[in-house]
Amino acid sequence: MSDSNVTLLIEAILDMPHYSEVQLSPDGKTIAFVLGKANKADQNKPIEKSIYLMDVATRAQRPLAEGVSVTNDMPRWSPDGQKLAFLSNRADSSEMQLYCADLQTGNMQALTDLRGVVDAPQWLPDGRGITFLYDGNLDKDKQPEIDPIVVDANPPFKRIWLLDLKSRNLRLLSPAGCHVFEYALSPDATKLTFLKSAHPNPHEGWYSAQLYVLSIASGDVRPICSMPHQMGRFSWSPDGASIAFVSCVMSDEGSIAGDVYVISASGGKARCLTPDIDHTVMWIDWRDEGILYGARHIENTLLGMIDPKTGATRILSEAMVTIGGNTQQVHAAHNHTFAAVRESFSELSNLYLGSLDGGDWKQLTQLSVDASLLPPLRVENKHWIGRDGMPVQGYLVYPPDYVAGKRYPLFTHVHGGPSLSYSPRYVNSWERLITSRGCLVLMPNPRGSWGCGCAYQSANVGDLGGGDWQDINAGVDCLIDEGLADPERLAIGGWSYGGYLVTWAVTQTDRFRCAIAGASITNYESNYGVVKNREWQSTMFGSMVYDDIELHRSRSPMTHIKQVKTPTLLVHGERDILAPTEQSIEFYVALKHFNVPTQLVIYPREPHGFQERAHQRDLYQRIVAWIDQYLLNQ
C-alpha cells in the first residue's frame, strides 16, 4: 500500500462510527442507543456521542440528543417506557449532568446541576425517582483551587444519590467515608446492594472492595459478602431474596469476568454456580427463567442461561463474533427479545435483535465503509501449546495480497489487562495498518486472558512475564514451524500490560527486529510508589512489593536492560495515571545510554487510552514508520 493510501486508511479508521449503550424499551418496540462519531470540528476533543431512537418494526431512526463536540451517554428507559434518562455535557463540556426526555411531549430538561462526576443512573421501579453515583457535594459553586495538596485527604468518593422527580430533592443514600464502585437496586426498590471501599484512593480501593446491602427507608447498611478476589456485575433475583455476581482475579476496574456466584441478600457464604465451566462469564442478568449471561469461550462469544438452583448451564448462542464489546451486555425486554451490538472480523459493527427462545438474529442497521480501504479482514483462528503443555489460542491476520507458501514478516500484537482477550472485531486498527505493509499479525490470548475459565484467567498471578510471555513466544515459534512467518523478520508491540510484555520481551530475546511499547510499566519497584492503582501490582504479583521486592525486581524490564538490542519505540500519554509516564522515560534513558535505537513520544493531555484524533493519527503514522524502517528496511 502506498503512503497516500496509508494516509487514507488511517483517516478511514478514525472515521469509523461505533454503537454502544443499547437499551430496549420495556415493550420491546423501540431501541435507544449511542452512536459515537469522530469529532472533526475539534480534533483535540474526544469523539462525539449522540443518542438515537429506532422503531424496531420499521427500523426508522431519529436523533434524541446530539450536538457538535457533545457527549450524550447512558440512555435509560423509565419503567413505563414514556421517558428516557441520560447523561450529557451539552450545557457545559466539562460536566456531565443527568437529563430526562419525555418521549410523549418532546420536552427535555436537565435534572441536575452539579460540580463533579455524575454516573450510572438507574430508575426506581415505580418511575418516581432516579438513583445515580456522584463524587461531589451539593455546592453549585466550583471549589477554589488551593495550592497545597494533602495526599489522601478529602478523596473524591462516589456515593449513591436518589433524585425525587416530583420535588427535585436529592437524598444521599450511601454512607460517608467510602467510595461506591457499582450498585444495583432490588426489584421492589426497598434495598440496594453496592460494592464499596473506605480506601482513601478510589483507584486502589476497588481491588479489596466488598459487598453491602442498604435499606433505602432506614439507611441501615450491613456487609453481606467478602470475597478473596474482585467482584462486579451484581444482579438481584426477581424475588429479591438473593444476589448474583461475577468474581475472579481481575486486573482492572471495569474489566469484569470470571465465575458466577450467588449469595443470600441477608448474607452468608457465596455459592459458585460455575466451578467447572470452560468459559469466562463477563456479565449476568437474573430473570424469571434463570440467569442470562454472556461469556468468552476460547475464540467465540456465547450467550447462555444458568439455573440458579443447580448451576446447570444452557447455551443459547455461540459464534466467532463479538457481542456488545468486552463489558456491555445485551439488553432484554420482558418478551424474551433482546438487542445488542454484534460484529466480527468480516462483519461491521451493527445493531441486532434476537430472541432468548432461539432463532436467527435480525440485523437492524447497516453501517457502510469504503470497502477498498476497510475490506473484511482475512483471519485464521490458531491454537498452539504454551509452557507446561498449556493450550493457547489466538488469531492470525493475513495481509491483503497473501500468497500461500510464502513466508511473511510477523508482527505480534499483545493485548493489555492482562484480564482481557482479543475477540473478533471488524476494524482492529493496528492489525489493518501493519497488514497493509505486507505483514502477518498474531493476536495471542496467553494465560491470564479471558475465554478458558477462571483458572486460566488466574494462571499468570505471581508469574508476570513468565508463562504468559512464553505462551506468546511459543505462538511465534508455531507460525515459523508452519512456514508462515519469516524467522528473520519478526516484530512485537502492545499497549498497557501488552506494553509491559513488549519491554519484557526485548530483555529476554533479540529475535525481534523492532518493538513498539505503549503505556508500559518497566520498573515495578519504582512504579508502586507513584501509580494511582498500585493494588493492580499487588493483585497480579500476589504480593506487595515491600514484602517480596526480589520478585518484583526480577520481573521488571529495567532489571535486565543491559540485554536489550532491539530498536524500541516508546509512546505514552502525559496524564496516564495507570502506567506513569516516568516508566517509559526510565526505559528510554537506559536504551539511549546503551546506544539502542529508540524514540520516546509523549502525548500532551492524554490519559491511559488516547482520546484526541490528532494524537491517534500521529500514533498510527509512527507505528507504520517504525515498522517500515526497522522491520521492512524501507
KAUR-V44629 format. One record per pair of residues at least 12 apart in sequence whose ideal C-beta (glycine too) atoms are under 7 Angstrom apart, sorted by the first residue. I is the first residue (numbers start at 0). J is the second residue. D is the distance in Angstrom with one decimal. If there is no record, write none. Layout:
i | j | d
I | J | D
I | J | D
//
This chain:
i | j | d
0 | 435 | 4.3
0 | 436 | 7.0
5 | 435 | 6.3
5 | 623 | 5.8
7 | 372 | 5.8
8 | 372 | 5.4
8 | 431 | 6.5
8 | 432 | 6.8
8 | 435 | 6.0
9 | 616 | 5.8
9 | 619 | 4.8
9 | 620 | 6.8
11 | 368 | 6.8
11 | 369 | 6.0
11 | 372 | 4.4
11 | 373 | 5.4
12 | 426 | 6.1
12 | 428 | 4.8
12 | 431 | 6.5
13 | 37 | 5.6
13 | 612 | 5.7
13 | 615 | 6.1
13 | 616 | 6.3
14 | 37 | 5.1
15 | 426 | 5.4
16 | 34 | 5.8
16 | 35 | 6.2
16 | 36 | 4.9
16 | 366 | 6.6
17 | 35 | 4.9
17 | 348 | 5.7
18 | 32 | 5.6
18 | 34 | 6.1
18 | 340 | 4.6
18 | 348 | 5.9
18 | 350 | 5.9
19 | 33 | 4.8
19 | 35 | 6.6
19 | 327 | 6.4
19 | 340 | 6.8
20 | 32 | 6.3
20 | 33 | 4.2
20 | 72 | 6.4
20 | 73 | 5.9
20 | 74 | 6.0
21 | 330 | 5.4
21 | 338 | 4.9
21 | 339 | 6.0
21 | 340 | 5.9
21 | 350 | 6.4
22 | 74 | 5.3
22 | 75 | 6.5
22 | 76 | 5.8
22 | 330 | 5.2
23 | 330 | 4.8
23 | 331 | 6.8
23 | 332 | 4.8
23 | 336 | 6.8
23 | 337 | 6.7
23 | 338 | 4.4
24 | 76 | 5.4
24 | 80 | 4.7
24 | 332 | 7.0
25 | 76 | 6.1
25 | 78 | 6.5
25 | 80 | 4.5
25 | 332 | 6.2
25 | 333 | 6.7
26 | 80 | 5.6
26 | 332 | 7.0
27 | 55 | 6.8
27 | 332 | 3.8
27 | 334 | 5.0
27 | 336 | 4.6
28 | 55 | 5.5
28 | 56 | 6.9
29 | 52 | 5.7
29 | 53 | 6.7
29 | 54 | 6.1
29 | 55 | 6.5
30 | 53 | 4.5
30 | 55 | 6.2
30 | 338 | 5.1
30 | 350 | 6.7
31 | 50 | 6.3
31 | 52 | 5.6
31 | 74 | 4.1
31 | 76 | 6.8
31 | 83 | 5.9
32 | 51 | 5.8
32 | 53 | 7.0
32 | 350 | 6.3
33 | 48 | 5.3
33 | 50 | 5.7
33 | 71 | 7.0
33 | 72 | 5.9
33 | 74 | 6.9
34 | 49 | 5.4
34 | 51 | 5.8
35 | 48 | 5.0
37 | 612 | 6.1
38 | 68 | 5.8
38 | 612 | 6.5
40 | 67 | 5.1
40 | 68 | 5.7
41 | 68 | 5.4
42 | 611 | 6.5
42 | 612 | 4.3
42 | 613 | 4.4
43 | 611 | 5.1
43 | 613 | 6.4
44 | 68 | 5.2
44 | 611 | 7.0
45 | 610 | 4.2
47 | 67 | 6.9
47 | 68 | 6.3
47 | 69 | 6.2
48 | 70 | 4.7
48 | 71 | 5.3
48 | 72 | 5.5
49 | 62 | 5.9
49 | 64 | 6.4
49 | 65 | 3.6
49 | 71 | 5.7
50 | 63 | 4.6
50 | 64 | 4.4
50 | 71 | 4.7
50 | 74 | 5.1
50 | 85 | 5.8
51 | 63 | 6.4
53 | 363 | 6.5
55 | 352 | 6.5
58 | 363 | 5.6
63 | 83 | 6.7
63 | 100 | 5.9
64 | 85 | 6.3
64 | 87 | 6.0
66 | 89 | 5.7
68 | 92 | 6.8
69 | 87 | 6.8
69 | 88 | 6.3
69 | 89 | 5.1
70 | 87 | 6.8
70 | 88 | 5.1
71 | 85 | 6.0
71 | 87 | 4.6
72 | 85 | 6.7
72 | 86 | 4.9
73 | 85 | 5.8
73 | 86 | 4.8
73 | 120 | 6.2
75 | 120 | 5.4
75 | 121 | 6.8
75 | 122 | 6.1
77 | 122 | 5.5
77 | 126 | 5.0
78 | 122 | 6.0
78 | 124 | 5.7
78 | 126 | 4.8
79 | 126 | 5.8
81 | 101 | 6.9
81 | 102 | 5.9
81 | 103 | 5.7
82 | 99 | 5.6
82 | 100 | 6.5
82 | 101 | 5.5
82 | 102 | 6.4
83 | 100 | 4.8
83 | 102 | 6.4
84 | 97 | 6.5
84 | 98 | 6.9
84 | 99 | 5.1
84 | 120 | 5.1
84 | 122 | 6.7
84 | 129 | 5.6
85 | 98 | 5.5
86 | 117 | 6.3
86 | 120 | 6.8
90 | 109 | 6.5
94 | 114 | 6.7
95 | 117 | 5.3
96 | 109 | 5.3
96 | 111 | 4.8
96 | 112 | 6.5
96 | 113 | 6.8
96 | 117 | 6.1
97 | 110 | 4.5
97 | 111 | 4.5
97 | 117 | 5.6
97 | 120 | 5.9
97 | 129 | 6.8
97 | 131 | 6.1
98 | 110 | 6.3
110 | 162 | 6.0
112 | 139 | 6.2
113 | 133 | 6.1
113 | 135 | 5.9
114 | 135 | 5.3
114 | 139 | 6.8
114 | 141 | 5.4
115 | 133 | 6.1
115 | 134 | 4.8
115 | 135 | 2.7
116 | 133 | 6.9
116 | 134 | 4.6
116 | 157 | 6.9
117 | 131 | 5.9
117 | 133 | 5.4
118 | 131 | 6.5
118 | 132 | 4.4
118 | 157 | 6.8
119 | 131 | 5.9
119 | 132 | 4.7
121 | 184 | 5.7
123 | 188 | 4.8
124 | 186 | 6.7
124 | 187 | 6.8
124 | 188 | 5.0
127 | 163 | 6.8
127 | 164 | 6.0
127 | 165 | 6.8
128 | 161 | 5.5
128 | 162 | 5.8
128 | 163 | 5.0
128 | 164 | 5.8
129 | 162 | 5.0
129 | 164 | 6.9
130 | 159 | 5.9
130 | 160 | 6.8
130 | 161 | 5.1
130 | 184 | 6.6
131 | 160 | 5.9
132 | 157 | 4.5
132 | 159 | 6.2
132 | 179 | 6.0
133 | 157 | 6.7
133 | 158 | 6.5
133 | 160 | 5.2
134 | 155 | 4.5
134 | 156 | 6.3
134 | 157 | 4.5
137 | 169 | 6.6
151 | 199 | 3.9
151 | 200 | 6.7
154 | 199 | 4.7
154 | 200 | 6.7
154 | 201 | 6.2
155 | 201 | 6.9
156 | 177 | 6.3
156 | 178 | 4.3
156 | 201 | 6.6
157 | 178 | 5.6
157 | 179 | 5.2
158 | 171 | 6.2
158 | 173 | 4.5
158 | 179 | 5.8
159 | 172 | 4.4
159 | 173 | 4.1
159 | 179 | 5.6
159 | 182 | 5.6
159 | 191 | 6.9
159 | 193 | 6.4
160 | 172 | 6.5
172 | 213 | 6.4
172 | 215 | 6.5
173 | 193 | 6.3
173 | 195 | 7.0
173 | 213 | 6.6
174 | 220 | 5.6
176 | 197 | 5.7
177 | 195 | 4.5
177 | 196 | 6.3
177 | 197 | 4.7
178 | 195 | 6.4
178 | 196 | 5.6
178 | 201 | 4.4
178 | 204 | 5.6
179 | 193 | 5.0
179 | 194 | 6.9
179 | 195 | 5.1
180 | 194 | 4.6
180 | 205 | 5.3
180 | 208 | 5.7
180 | 252 | 6.8
181 | 193 | 6.9
181 | 194 | 4.7
181 | 231 | 5.8
181 | 233 | 6.4
183 | 233 | 4.3
183 | 234 | 6.4
183 | 235 | 6.1
185 | 235 | 5.1
185 | 239 | 4.7
186 | 235 | 5.8
186 | 237 | 6.0
186 | 239 | 5.1
187 | 239 | 5.8
188 | 215 | 6.7
189 | 214 | 6.9
189 | 215 | 5.9
189 | 216 | 6.6
190 | 212 | 5.6
190 | 213 | 6.4
190 | 214 | 5.7
190 | 215 | 6.4
191 | 213 | 5.4
191 | 215 | 6.5
192 | 210 | 6.2
192 | 211 | 6.9
192 | 212 | 5.1
192 | 233 | 5.4
192 | 242 | 5.3
193 | 211 | 5.7
193 | 213 | 6.6
194 | 208 | 4.8
194 | 210 | 5.8
194 | 230 | 6.1
194 | 231 | 7.0
195 | 208 | 5.9
195 | 211 | 5.9
196 | 208 | 4.0
200 | 531 | 6.7
202 | 531 | 4.1
202 | 532 | 4.4
202 | 576 | 7.0
203 | 532 | 5.7
203 | 533 | 5.9
203 | 534 | 4.7
205 | 229 | 7.0
205 | 252 | 4.5
206 | 229 | 6.2
206 | 534 | 3.8
206 | 538 | 5.2
207 | 534 | 6.9
209 | 222 | 6.1
209 | 224 | 6.5
209 | 225 | 5.0
210 | 223 | 5.6
210 | 224 | 4.0
210 | 230 | 6.3
211 | 223 | 6.5
212 | 264 | 6.0
221 | 266 | 7.0
223 | 262 | 6.3
223 | 264 | 7.0
223 | 266 | 4.1
224 | 262 | 5.2
224 | 269 | 5.6
226 | 246 | 5.1
226 | 269 | 6.7
228 | 246 | 5.4
228 | 247 | 5.6
228 | 248 | 5.1
229 | 246 | 6.6
229 | 249 | 4.1
230 | 244 | 5.2
230 | 246 | 4.7
231 | 244 | 6.6
231 | 245 | 5.7
231 | 255 | 3.7
232 | 244 | 5.9
232 | 245 | 4.5
232 | 255 | 5.2
232 | 282 | 5.2
232 | 283 | 5.4
234 | 283 | 5.1
234 | 284 | 5.8
234 | 285 | 4.3
235 | 285 | 6.3
236 | 285 | 5.3
236 | 307 | 6.9
237 | 285 | 6.7
237 | 287 | 5.4
239 | 264 | 6.6
240 | 263 | 6.8
240 | 264 | 5.8
241 | 261 | 5.4
241 | 262 | 6.6
241 | 263 | 5.7
241 | 264 | 6.0
242 | 262 | 5.7
242 | 264 | 5.7
243 | 259 | 6.1
243 | 260 | 6.8
243 | 261 | 5.0
243 | 283 | 5.5
243 | 285 | 5.3
243 | 290 | 5.6
244 | 260 | 5.6
245 | 257 | 5.1
245 | 258 | 7.0
245 | 259 | 6.0
245 | 280 | 5.6
245 | 283 | 6.3
246 | 258 | 6.3
246 | 260 | 5.5
247 | 453 | 4.3
247 | 456 | 5.6
247 | 457 | 6.6
248 | 456 | 6.4
248 | 457 | 4.4
248 | 460 | 5.7
248 | 538 | 6.7
249 | 418 | 4.9
250 | 416 | 4.9
250 | 417 | 5.5
250 | 418 | 3.9
250 | 496 | 7.0
250 | 535 | 6.2
250 | 539 | 6.0
251 | 416 | 6.4
251 | 418 | 6.4
251 | 535 | 6.9
253 | 326 | 6.2
254 | 325 | 6.8
254 | 326 | 7.0
254 | 416 | 6.4
254 | 418 | 5.2
254 | 419 | 5.9
255 | 281 | 6.5
255 | 326 | 6.7
256 | 279 | 4.7
256 | 280 | 6.5
256 | 281 | 4.8
256 | 418 | 6.4
256 | 449 | 4.9
256 | 456 | 6.8
257 | 279 | 6.6
257 | 280 | 6.5
257 | 453 | 5.1
257 | 456 | 6.6
258 | 271 | 5.4
258 | 273 | 4.6
258 | 274 | 6.8
258 | 280 | 6.7
258 | 453 | 4.9
259 | 272 | 4.6
259 | 273 | 4.8
259 | 280 | 5.3
259 | 283 | 6.0
259 | 290 | 6.6
259 | 292 | 6.6
259 | 305 | 6.1
260 | 272 | 6.7
261 | 307 | 5.9
272 | 305 | 5.6
272 | 307 | 6.8
272 | 310 | 4.1
273 | 310 | 6.5
276 | 312 | 6.4
276 | 452 | 6.1
277 | 451 | 6.2
277 | 452 | 5.1
278 | 294 | 4.3
278 | 295 | 6.3
278 | 296 | 3.7
278 | 301 | 6.5
278 | 450 | 6.7
278 | 452 | 6.5
279 | 294 | 5.7
279 | 295 | 4.9
279 | 449 | 4.2
279 | 450 | 5.5
279 | 451 | 7.0
279 | 452 | 6.4
279 | 456 | 6.1
280 | 292 | 5.0
280 | 294 | 4.7
281 | 293 | 5.3
281 | 294 | 6.0
281 | 295 | 6.6
281 | 325 | 6.9
281 | 326 | 6.8
282 | 328 | 3.9
284 | 328 | 6.3
284 | 331 | 6.6
288 | 304 | 6.8
289 | 304 | 4.4
289 | 305 | 5.8
289 | 306 | 5.5
289 | 307 | 6.4
290 | 304 | 6.8
290 | 305 | 4.2
290 | 307 | 5.6
291 | 304 | 5.8
291 | 331 | 6.7
292 | 305 | 6.2
293 | 322 | 6.2
293 | 323 | 6.7
293 | 328 | 5.7
293 | 329 | 6.7
295 | 420 | 5.5
295 | 422 | 6.5
295 | 449 | 4.4
295 | 450 | 4.2
296 | 317 | 6.5
296 | 450 | 6.3
297 | 392 | 5.1
297 | 450 | 5.2
297 | 451 | 6.3
298 | 319 | 5.4
298 | 380 | 4.6
298 | 392 | 5.7
299 | 317 | 5.1
299 | 318 | 6.0
299 | 319 | 5.2
300 | 318 | 6.9
300 | 320 | 5.6
300 | 321 | 5.8
300 | 322 | 4.9
300 | 422 | 6.3
301 | 314 | 5.8
301 | 316 | 6.3
301 | 317 | 3.9
302 | 315 | 4.5
302 | 316 | 4.5
302 | 329 | 7.0
303 | 315 | 5.8
315 | 355 | 6.3
315 | 357 | 6.8
319 | 343 | 6.4
319 | 380 | 6.8
319 | 423 | 5.4
320 | 341 | 5.5
320 | 342 | 6.7
320 | 343 | 4.4
320 | 423 | 5.6
321 | 342 | 5.4
321 | 343 | 6.8
321 | 422 | 4.3
321 | 423 | 5.3
321 | 424 | 5.5
322 | 339 | 5.3
322 | 341 | 5.2
323 | 339 | 5.1
323 | 340 | 5.5
324 | 340 | 6.9
325 | 419 | 6.5
331 | 355 | 6.6
335 | 354 | 5.5
335 | 355 | 4.3
335 | 356 | 5.4
336 | 352 | 6.4
336 | 354 | 5.8
337 | 353 | 5.3
337 | 355 | 6.5
338 | 350 | 6.5
338 | 352 | 5.6
339 | 351 | 5.7
339 | 353 | 6.9
341 | 360 | 6.8
342 | 424 | 5.7
342 | 425 | 5.0
343 | 423 | 4.3
343 | 425 | 6.9
344 | 375 | 6.6
344 | 376 | 4.7
344 | 378 | 4.3
344 | 423 | 4.8
344 | 425 | 6.7
345 | 375 | 3.9
346 | 425 | 6.5
347 | 366 | 4.6
347 | 368 | 6.6
347 | 425 | 5.1
348 | 366 | 6.5
348 | 425 | 6.1
349 | 362 | 5.6
349 | 364 | 4.6
349 | 365 | 6.6
349 | 366 | 5.9
350 | 363 | 4.4
350 | 364 | 4.5
351 | 363 | 6.3
376 | 396 | 5.6
376 | 427 | 6.6
376 | 430 | 6.8
377 | 397 | 4.3
377 | 401 | 6.8
378 | 394 | 5.2
378 | 395 | 6.8
378 | 396 | 5.2
379 | 395 | 4.7
380 | 394 | 6.2
381 | 393 | 5.2
381 | 394 | 6.7
381 | 395 | 5.0
383 | 473 | 5.8
383 | 474 | 5.4
383 | 477 | 4.0
384 | 473 | 6.6
385 | 445 | 6.6
385 | 446 | 6.8
385 | 466 | 6.9
385 | 469 | 6.2
385 | 470 | 3.4
385 | 473 | 4.9
386 | 466 | 4.7
386 | 469 | 4.1
386 | 470 | 6.2
389 | 446 | 6.0
389 | 470 | 6.5
391 | 443 | 6.7
391 | 444 | 6.9
391 | 445 | 5.9
391 | 470 | 4.7
391 | 473 | 6.8
391 | 474 | 6.4
392 | 444 | 5.3
392 | 450 | 6.9
393 | 421 | 7.0
393 | 441 | 5.9
393 | 442 | 5.4
393 | 443 | 3.8
393 | 444 | 5.5
393 | 474 | 5.7
394 | 421 | 6.0
394 | 442 | 4.4
395 | 439 | 6.3
395 | 441 | 5.7
395 | 478 | 6.9
396 | 430 | 4.7
396 | 434 | 5.5
396 | 439 | 6.9
396 | 440 | 4.3
396 | 442 | 6.8
397 | 434 | 6.8
397 | 439 | 6.3
398 | 434 | 4.5
398 | 437 | 5.0
398 | 438 | 6.1
398 | 439 | 6.7
399 | 434 | 6.7
406 | 482 | 6.5
406 | 483 | 6.7
406 | 484 | 6.4
406 | 485 | 4.1
407 | 437 | 6.8
407 | 438 | 6.1
407 | 439 | 4.7
407 | 483 | 6.8
407 | 484 | 6.6
407 | 485 | 6.2
408 | 437 | 6.9
408 | 438 | 4.4
408 | 439 | 7.0
408 | 485 | 5.8
408 | 488 | 3.8
408 | 630 | 5.6
408 | 631 | 6.5
409 | 438 | 6.6
409 | 439 | 4.7
409 | 441 | 6.3
409 | 475 | 6.7
409 | 478 | 6.0
409 | 484 | 3.8
409 | 485 | 6.9
409 | 489 | 5.3
410 | 433 | 4.8
410 | 438 | 5.1
410 | 440 | 5.0
410 | 490 | 4.6
410 | 492 | 6.5
410 | 626 | 6.9
411 | 441 | 4.6
411 | 443 | 6.8
411 | 471 | 6.4
411 | 475 | 5.9
411 | 491 | 4.6
412 | 429 | 5.5
412 | 430 | 6.7
412 | 440 | 5.6
412 | 441 | 6.9
412 | 442 | 5.5
412 | 492 | 5.7
412 | 493 | 6.3
413 | 443 | 6.9
413 | 471 | 6.3
413 | 491 | 6.9
413 | 493 | 3.3
413 | 497 | 3.6
413 | 500 | 4.9
413 | 501 | 6.2
414 | 493 | 6.9
414 | 497 | 5.3
415 | 494 | 5.3
415 | 495 | 3.3
415 | 496 | 4.6
415 | 497 | 4.8
416 | 496 | 5.1
417 | 447 | 3.8
417 | 448 | 6.7
417 | 459 | 6.2
417 | 467 | 6.5
417 | 496 | 4.7
418 | 447 | 6.9
418 | 449 | 6.8
418 | 456 | 6.2
419 | 448 | 6.7
419 | 449 | 6.4
420 | 444 | 4.8
420 | 448 | 4.3
420 | 449 | 3.9
420 | 450 | 5.0
421 | 442 | 4.4
421 | 444 | 5.7
428 | 619 | 6.7
429 | 492 | 6.9
429 | 622 | 6.7
430 | 442 | 7.0
432 | 619 | 5.8
432 | 622 | 6.0
432 | 623 | 5.6
433 | 626 | 6.0
436 | 623 | 6.6
436 | 626 | 5.7
436 | 627 | 6.6
436 | 631 | 6.3
439 | 483 | 6.3
439 | 484 | 6.1
441 | 474 | 5.7
441 | 475 | 6.9
441 | 478 | 6.4
443 | 470 | 6.8
443 | 471 | 4.9
443 | 474 | 4.8
445 | 467 | 4.2
445 | 470 | 3.6
445 | 471 | 5.2
446 | 458 | 3.9
446 | 459 | 5.1
446 | 466 | 5.1
446 | 467 | 5.3
446 | 470 | 5.7
447 | 459 | 3.7
447 | 467 | 5.1
460 | 539 | 6.1
460 | 541 | 5.0
461 | 540 | 6.0
461 | 541 | 3.8
463 | 539 | 5.9
463 | 540 | 6.6
463 | 554 | 5.1
464 | 500 | 6.7
464 | 503 | 4.4
464 | 554 | 4.7
467 | 500 | 6.8
468 | 500 | 5.8
468 | 503 | 6.0
468 | 504 | 6.2
468 | 507 | 6.9
471 | 500 | 6.9
475 | 489 | 6.5
488 | 512 | 6.3
488 | 630 | 6.1
489 | 510 | 5.6
489 | 511 | 5.0
489 | 512 | 6.2
490 | 511 | 5.5
490 | 512 | 5.7
490 | 513 | 4.9
490 | 514 | 6.7
490 | 626 | 6.5
490 | 630 | 4.5
491 | 504 | 5.5
491 | 511 | 5.0
491 | 514 | 5.2
492 | 514 | 6.4
492 | 515 | 3.6
493 | 516 | 6.8
493 | 517 | 7.0
494 | 517 | 4.0
494 | 518 | 5.5
495 | 518 | 4.9
495 | 578 | 6.3
495 | 607 | 6.7
498 | 516 | 4.3
498 | 517 | 4.8
498 | 518 | 5.2
498 | 519 | 3.2
499 | 519 | 5.1
499 | 520 | 4.8
501 | 514 | 5.2
501 | 515 | 6.9
501 | 516 | 4.2
501 | 519 | 6.6
502 | 516 | 5.0
502 | 519 | 4.9
502 | 521 | 5.1
502 | 556 | 4.1
502 | 586 | 5.9
503 | 556 | 5.1
505 | 563 | 5.0
505 | 565 | 4.2
505 | 567 | 6.0
506 | 556 | 5.0
506 | 559 | 3.7
506 | 560 | 6.6
506 | 562 | 5.1
506 | 563 | 5.6
509 | 564 | 4.6
509 | 565 | 6.3
511 | 565 | 5.2
512 | 629 | 5.5
512 | 630 | 4.9
513 | 565 | 6.3
513 | 566 | 4.7
513 | 625 | 6.0
513 | 629 | 3.5
513 | 630 | 5.3
514 | 565 | 5.1
514 | 567 | 4.5
515 | 568 | 4.7
515 | 622 | 6.0
515 | 625 | 5.9
516 | 567 | 6.2
516 | 569 | 5.5
517 | 570 | 4.7
518 | 571 | 5.9
518 | 572 | 6.7
518 | 575 | 5.8
518 | 578 | 4.5
518 | 607 | 5.7
519 | 569 | 7.0
519 | 578 | 6.5
519 | 582 | 6.1
519 | 583 | 6.0
520 | 578 | 5.2
520 | 582 | 5.1
521 | 555 | 6.6
521 | 556 | 4.6
521 | 557 | 5.2
521 | 582 | 4.9
521 | 585 | 5.7
521 | 586 | 4.3
522 | 555 | 4.9
522 | 557 | 4.2
522 | 582 | 6.3
522 | 585 | 5.5
523 | 536 | 6.1
523 | 544 | 6.4
523 | 551 | 4.2
523 | 554 | 6.5
523 | 555 | 4.7
524 | 544 | 6.3
524 | 548 | 6.6
524 | 551 | 5.8
524 | 552 | 5.6
524 | 555 | 6.4
526 | 579 | 6.7
526 | 582 | 6.0
527 | 544 | 4.4
529 | 579 | 5.1
529 | 581 | 6.9
530 | 577 | 6.8
530 | 579 | 5.7
531 | 576 | 4.1
531 | 577 | 6.6
532 | 577 | 5.8
556 | 586 | 6.6
557 | 585 | 5.9
557 | 586 | 6.7
557 | 589 | 6.7
560 | 589 | 4.4
561 | 593 | 6.6
563 | 590 | 6.4
563 | 593 | 6.9
563 | 595 | 5.4
564 | 595 | 6.5
566 | 595 | 6.9
566 | 596 | 3.8
566 | 597 | 6.8
566 | 629 | 4.6
567 | 590 | 6.2
567 | 595 | 6.8
567 | 597 | 5.1
568 | 598 | 5.3
568 | 621 | 6.6
568 | 625 | 4.6
569 | 583 | 4.4
569 | 586 | 6.2
569 | 587 | 5.4
569 | 597 | 6.6
569 | 599 | 4.5
570 | 600 | 4.9
570 | 618 | 6.1
571 | 583 | 4.4
571 | 601 | 5.3
572 | 602 | 5.4
572 | 605 | 3.2
572 | 606 | 5.4
572 | 607 | 6.3
572 | 609 | 6.3
573 | 601 | 5.4
573 | 602 | 6.2
573 | 603 | 5.0
573 | 604 | 6.3
573 | 605 | 6.0
574 | 604 | 6.2
574 | 605 | 6.3
574 | 606 | 5.2
575 | 606 | 5.8
575 | 607 | 4.9
577 | 607 | 4.5
578 | 607 | 6.5
580 | 601 | 6.0
583 | 599 | 5.9
584 | 599 | 6.8
587 | 599 | 4.0
600 | 621 | 6.4
602 | 614 | 4.7
//
